[in-house]
């Protein structure tokens, strides 16, 4: 595991500004000449691409529920050559699940503890002053063994507001690392799964540069760098192995949700990744051993996908003799039809019988543990996998044989079992890792 010094940027809850702080800090440190290694705590598919844009290095997920100690150490080892690590938390600092996974309950606090990275708490102080210190003090003392660097006050209304809030932090014995004035233009565009994708941002570079300037003006960067710590542990694991040698990977605005540690592991093991764009009506490489359709936003591009005849023809030709697998949005695209939020039915590839609808949204979110009933690319029947599901689609028809027995983090069965037909398979969960239990 890495001995690089690091910090974990977290908050009491979502929506408090930690992503803005994260991106601004990554870029400001990079501008200061540091090699900065970003990480994301938890199963987020979108934030790592923003981190890459800000830091210039690929960001990787660290997940204590889904990953065992060996995989965590192998991913942490990707910081080799970096001067400092900066990780972004998910949700609130201590938010996780009720049942322990491979290494823990999946909270950002666990990630910080495992890596030895002190926590920087981004605290929205709107509507309070000295009282904010009580919240911060609770987070600092809730886990006595958690390294805690201090707080960044966010959405400060005035100089007087800042002075009173700092007074409360001083009384609580907490270090204030910065105070960010309230600014309505420092938000990233969002849609139903969170932030828009980095590739869709109209001017991402200018936005990140602005965040860096904002952080530099209002945060003590030297104090943050001095607070960074880490702990040295051996690298005892390996990244996931590839499911095939030549992998045709759908890659565009409709299909982009693939965990970076999977792609890194596949490439490191010598697999060839062959990107293609369904939205550009490109067929997968004809000599690929496997076609992999990641999750994304097919519902926003359903009309374009329905008209992509070369894409669909290429899939059908491949499926006659070789495997295809789709995750979430990719699974929907392999189905018979997708109904958009206006109720319009769009023809999909038809390699599975799945019909999904966004006309009546239903929220699906959480970790998944799956035991395969049938083979899936790279895995035999009976294999146990860990993943994460996050979408708003409703299943209207799922006539094919189930792919797996799927349960949530607490072991409760879920109806989204995935499907299989011939050489084609699909799941609503995004694969993170095989289950080491």
N, C-alpha and C positions, 0 to 999 in steps of 0.2 A: 504494500500500500504506500501511497506517496508520503514523503516527509516534507513536501513543499508547504510553506506557510499559506494559510487561507482564511477566509471569512465566509460566513453564511448570512445572506441577506434575507430576513424574514419579517413577519408582521403579526399582529394579533388576529388578522382575518384577511380574506381577499379584498381587493379594491382599495387598499390603503396607499398604493403608490410604490410598492417594492420593485415592480418591473422597471419603472422609470429610473429609480435609483440604481438598479442593477445595470441597466444599459449605459447610463451616464458614467457610472464608476468604471465599468469595463473599458469604455473608450478613453476616459481621462487617464487611467493608469497606462493604457497603451500609448497615448500621446506622450506620456512621461518616459517612454522608452522601455517599459516593462513587457515581458512576454506573459500574458495573462491567460490562464486556463479556466474557462467557464464550465460550470456544472449546473444541472437542474435536479433538485430533490423531488422525487415523485415521478408519476407516469405522464408527464406533460408532453404532447406531441408538437407543440407550436413554438414555445419559448426558445428551444435550442437554436432554431434558425435565426432568431433575433440576436442571440448571444454571439453566434458566428459572425454576423454582420458587424457587431460592435467590437469584438475582441480580435477577429481575424484568425481564430482557432476554433475548431469544431467543439461544440458543447456536448456533454454526455449526461444521461440520466443516472442518478444514484437512487436506488429504491430498496429500502430495508424490508419491505413486505415481500416483494417479488424475488429479490436477489439474495443468494447466500453470500457468506463472507468471501469465498473465492472470487466470485464474479465482481463483487464490490471492489476488491483489491485490484483486480485486473482493469476495471474501468478507471479507478483512481490513478493507476499507473500511466494513464494517457497524459498526465500532467508532466511527464518527463520533459525536461528542457524549459519548463515555465519558471518564472520568478515568483509568481503568486497565483493561488487559486481563489476564485470567487464563485460561490454557489448561490443560486436563488431558491428559496423555499417555495412550497406549495401551500395554499390556503393559510390557516393560522399555524404558528410555530409548533404547537403540540397536537395538531389535528392528525388523526390516523384512523385505523379500524379497531374493532373490538378484539379480534383474534390474531394472535401472533403469527407472522408469516415466516419466511426463510431466516430472517435475521431480526425481525422486530415488527412493529405495528404500522410502519410506513410514514411516520411523522418526520418533519424537517428537523426537529430536535434530535431525533436518533441519528440522522445523517451527520449533524454537527458533532455529536458525541463520538461517533465511529471514526470520524476524520480528525477530530481534535481541533475543529475550526470554531473560533468564537463567533457568537451570534451578534449581528447588528440588527436591532429591532427598529423597523420603520413604523413610526407611530403617528397616526392621524390625530392631531390635537384640536381639530375644529370643534367649537362648542364647549371647550374646557381649557383650563390653564393648569394650576397646581394639581388638580385632580388627575391629570394625565400621569403623574408620577406614581400614583397608586396602581394604575394598570401596568406600567412598566416594571414596577417593583415586583408585582405578582408574577410576571413572566420571567424575571431574572431569578426569582427564588423558588419557583414551582419545582424545578429539578436542580437541586443543589450542586450536582456534578456537571452541569451543563456550562461550558465556558461562555461567558457573556461579556462582549466588548463594550456595549453601550447602546445609545439610542440616537436615531436621526428623527427630529421633529418635522413632520410634514404638514402642509397646509396651514402655515402660521399666518395669522391675519394682520399683525402689526408688530412694531417694535415693542410696544407694551405687552402684547400677548406673548411674544417670545421671552421677554424678561420674566414675566410671572411664571411661565412654564418652566424655564430654566431654574427658577428658584425652587420649585417643587422637586425637580430632579436632583438638585444639590442637597436638599434635605433628605432625600431618599438614598443618597450616596451613589447616584448613577451618573455615568459619564455621558455628556451630550456631545456627539460627534459632528452635529450639524443641525441647521434649522432652515427648512425650505419654505419660502413664501408661497402663499396660495396663488396658483396660476392655472387658469382653465384650459390653457393650450397645451398642457403637458400630459395629455392622455392619448393613448394609442387607440386607433379604431377597433371596434369589437363587433362580433356577430355571435350566433347562438352557441358556439363551442368555445367562446373566449375571444382572444385577439384574432384579428385577421392574420393571414399568413404573411411572413416577411416579404415574400415575392410580390404580394399584392399591394404593399404600402406605396402610396403615390410618390413619396420622397423620403425613403427610410434613412438615407445617409445624412440628409440635412437634419432630420429629427434627432438622430443619435448624436450628431455633433452639438445640437442645441442642448440636449440633456447633459452632455459632458461639460459644457460651459456653465450650465446652471449648477451642477454639482461642484465644480471648481470654485464658483463664487460663494457657495453657501455651506460647504462641508470641509472639514479638516482632513484632507487627503493624507497628510503625513501621519496624523493620529490613527487613521484607519490602517495604513500600511504597518505602523508600529504594533497595532493590536493583532495582526495576523499571526496565527500559530498553526502548527501541525504536529502530527505524531508519526514516527517512523514505524512502519510495519512491513513485513515481507510481502511480495506479490505471490500469493498462493493459488491463484486461479487463472483461468483463460477466458477469452471472449468466446461467444457462441460460434460454432462451426457452421459452414454453409450447407444449405439443403440440396445444392446442386453445383456443378462446375460453372456452367454458363447460365446466368439468371437474367432474363429480360424483366426489367423493373419499370412499371409505369411511373412516370415522374412529370407532373405538371400541376397546374392550380387545382385540378380535381383530385389528384392522387399524390399526396406528399407526406403522409403521416407514417414514417418508418423510424424506429428508434435508432439513433446514430451508432450505438454500441453493436447492434446487429450488423449493420453495413460494414463497420470497421472490422468486426470479426470475420465476416465473409471475405472481405478483400485481403486481410492479413493471411488467411488460409489459402489464398491463391485463386479464389473464385473470380470470375469475370462478371461485372455488373454492366448490363447492356440497357441503358435508359431508352425509353420511347414515350411519346406523348399521344395518348388517346384523343385529347382535345384537338390535336393537329391531324387527326385521322391517320396516325402511324400504326402499322402493324408491329407486333413484337418480332424480334430477330428470328428469322426462319430456322436458324441452327441452334436456338436456345434449348437448354435442357429443361428449363422451368420458366413459367411466366408467373410473376408475383404482382398482384394489384394491391397496393397499400390503401389505407383509409384516406379520407380527405373530404371534399365537398362535391360529390357527384350530383347532389340535388340542386346545386346552383348552376350546373352545366348539363342538365338532363337532356335538353333539346339538342345540344351539340353532340353529345354521346350517342343519342338515338340516330343521328344522321351520319355517324362515323362508320361508313360501310367497310372501309379497308381494315379498320381496327377490329370490327366484329368478325370479319372474314378471317383475319389472321388468328384470332383467338380460336375460332371453330376448327381451323386447320390444325393448330397446335394441339387442341384438346383431343383430337382423334387418336393420338399416339403418346402424348406426353402430358405431364401434370401442369395444372394451373391452380393457383390458390389466391383467394381474395380476402382481405381483412376489412370489415366494417363497410366503408364506402366502396371498396373493391369488391366485396361480397355482393353488395347491392347491384353493382354494375354487371356482375355475372348472372344475375337473376333474369326473370322473364320481363319484369316491368318495374318502373319507379314512378310513383305519383308525387308530383311536386306540391308545394303548399297551396297553389291555386286549384288543385284538384285535377290537373292535366296529367294524363297517363302517357309515359314515354317508354318505348320499347328499349329493353336492354339486350345483352348478349344472348340470353336464352339458354345458356349452358347449365343453369340451375332453374328450378321452378319458382324461386323466391320472388314474391311481390311485396314491395315496401311502399309506405306512404308517409308523406310529410304534411298531408292535409290536416290530419289530427295528430298533433305532436305528442309524443310520450317520452318522458325523460328516462334514459338508461345510463347509469353511472356507477362504476365501482370496479374493484379488482375481481378477477376471475381465475378459478382453478379448473382446468379441463382435463379429463381422462379420455383419451381417444378411443372410439369404437372402431375406427378404421384408420388406415395410414393417411398421414398428411405429409407433404414434402419435408423430408429430413427427419421424420419421426414414425415409429412403428405403432400399431395398435397397442393400447395399454399404456402408452407413454403419458405422463402427467406434465402439463404445461401451466405456466403462470402468465397472465396477461391483464389487460385493462380494457374496459368497455365504456364508451362515452358517445352517445348519439341521441337523436330525438325522433327517430323513425319508428313506425308501427308496422309490424308484420301482418300482412293481410292473407298471405298464403305461403306455406313452407312445405311443399309436398314431398321433397326428397328425403332420403334416409338421413338421420342425424349423424353428425360427424363425431360428437363427443358428449359425454356427460359433464355438464358445466355447473359450477356452484360459485356463490359469491365468497367474500373473504371469510365469512363465518360458517361456511359449509352448507348454506341453504341453496337448494337447486334453483336454477334460473331457466326459463323456457327457451332462451336463445342458444340452442345447442349446436348451431352451425349445420351445414348440409354437405352432402357428397353425392356425386353422380358421375360414374365413370372415372375419368382422370381429373375431374374438377372438384374442388373443395372450397369452402368458405366459412368464415367465423365472424361474429360481431366483435369479438375481443381482438385486441392488438397483442401479438405475441411479444413477451418480454424475455422469457427464459424457460428452459426446462425446469421442472420441480425437482429439487435435490432431496426432498424429504423421502 
